[in-house]
Amino acid sequence: MRIASYSDFALRLLMYAAVKHPAYVTIAEVSKAYGISKNHLMKITHELALAGYLDTLRGRNGGLRLARPAREINVGHVVRLTETGSALVECFDPATNRCVITPACKLRHVLHDALEAFFRSLEKTTLADLVNDPRSLATLYRTKA
């Protein structure tokens, strides 16, 4: 199983915000720390803010920060949110499915169950679990800045 870069970047953005919490961080700061495009981070920030994971503040002293405690942010829920545009196999999307064996295929059900197991596994983890030693992450962020 492979998650999209978008989901990976979303998780890293949340981890960065968790380490720096309660301070606001800027997209430029996160971009520099991870070597990720500011444009990608702006799209991700917008989606995570709409979903209630981030608070954003415009202006000179603005930026983004966690909208709720890290222990209340479920990794599986974030990945489900950010992975909505990518079907594991074509038959998962009825609008684009062209597979001729779909009506009789059992593989689709096996793959669906495997995907659900993947998400359930991720749902056992919170953002707090990922940053349980924020000092080590903060050290990495300082060295890249």
C-alpha positions in Angstrom: 0.0 0.0 0.0 1.3 3.4 -0.8 -0.2 6.7 0.2 -0.1 9.8 -2.1 2.5 12.5 -1.6 -0.4 14.8 -0.7 -1.3 12.6 2.4 2.4 12.3 3.3 2.8 16.1 3.2 -0.4 16.6 5.2 0.8 14.3 8.0 4.2 16.0 8.0 2.5 19.4 8.1 0.5 18.3 11.1 3.5 16.9 12.8 5.4 20.1 12.4 2.5 22.1 13.7 2.3 19.7 16.7 5.9 20.1 17.6 5.7 23.9 17.4 2.3 24.1 19.1 0.9 26.5 20.4 2.9 28.8 18.2 1.7 29.7 14.7 4.0 28.4 11.9 4.2 29.7 8.4 3.9 27.8 5.2 7.3 29.1 4.2 8.8 27.7 7.4 7.3 24.3 6.8 8.3 24.4 3.1 11.9 25.1 4.1 12.0 22.5 6.8 10.7 19.7 4.5 11.7 20.9 1.0 8.1 20.8 0.0 6.5 23.3 -2.5 4.7 26.2 -0.8 1.8 25.7 -3.4 1.3 22.1 -2.3 1.3 23.2 1.4 -1.2 25.9 0.7 -3.7 23.5 -0.8 -3.1 21.0 2.1 -3.4 23.7 4.7 -6.7 24.8 3.2 -8.2 21.3 3.2 -6.9 20.6 6.8 -8.3 23.9 8.0 -11.7 23.2 6.4 -11.7 19.8 8.1 -11.0 21.4 11.5 -7.5 20.1 12.0 -5.8 23.5 11.6 -6.5 27.1 12.6 -5.2 29.7 10.2 -4.5 33.3 10.8 -3.8 35.9 8.1 -1.5 38.8 8.4 2.0 39.7 9.5 1.9 37.5 12.6 -0.3 34.9 11.0 0.3 31.3 10.1 -1.2 28.0 11.0 -1.4 25.8 14.1 -3.3 22.8 15.4 -7.0 23.5 15.9 -7.3 20.7 18.5 -4.9 18.7 20.7 -2.6 16.3 18.9 -4.1 13.4 20.9 -7.5 14.2 19.2 -6.1 14.0 15.6 -6.5 10.5 14.3 -3.9 9.6 11.6 -6.3 7.2 9.9 -9.0 9.9 9.6 -6.5 12.4 8.1 -5.3 9.8 5.5 -8.9 8.9 4.7 -9.6 12.6 4.1 -6.6 13.2 1.9 -6.7 9.9 -0.1 -10.3 10.4 -1.5 -9.1 11.1 -5.0 -7.2 7.9 -5.6 -8.9 4.6 -6.1 -6.8 1.6 -5.3 -7.9 -0.1 -8.5 -10.1 1.1 -11.3 -13.2 -0.9 -10.3 -13.4 1.1 -7.1 -14.7 4.1 -9.1 -17.9 3.3 -11.0 -17.5 6.5 -13.0 -14.2 5.4 -14.6 -14.4 1.6 -14.3 -13.8 -0.1 -17.6 -12.8 -3.5 -16.3 -14.9 -6.2 -18.1 -14.8 -8.8 -15.3 -16.1 -6.5 -12.6 -19.5 -8.2 -12.3 -17.9 -11.6 -11.5 -14.7 -10.5 -9.9 -13.9 -11.3 -6.3 -10.5 -9.6 -6.3 -12.3 -6.2 -5.8 -13.8 -7.3 -2.5 -10.5 -8.7 -1.3 -8.7 -5.4 -2.2 -11.5 -3.4 -0.5 -11.1 -5.4 2.7 -7.3 -5.0 2.6 -7.7 -1.2 2.1 -10.1 -1.0 5.0 -7.7 -3.0 7.2 -5.0 -0.5 6.2 -7.1 2.5 7.3 -8.2 0.7 10.6 -4.5 0.1 11.4 -3.8 3.8 10.9 -6.8 4.7 13.0 -5.0 3.2 16.0 -2.5 6.1 15.9 -2.9 9.8 16.9 -0.8 12.7 15.9 0.4 12.8 19.5 1.8 9.2 19.0 3.9 10.5 16.0 5.4 13.4 18.0 5.8 11.7 21.4 9.4 13.0 21.4 9.0 16.5 20.0 12.5 17.5 21.1 14.1 15.1 18.6 11.9 16.4 15.8 12.4 20.0 16.8 16.2 19.4 16.6 15.8 18.1 13.0 13.7 21.1 12.1 16.3 23.5 13.5 19.1 21.9 11.5 17.2 22.2 8.2 16.2 25.8 8.7 
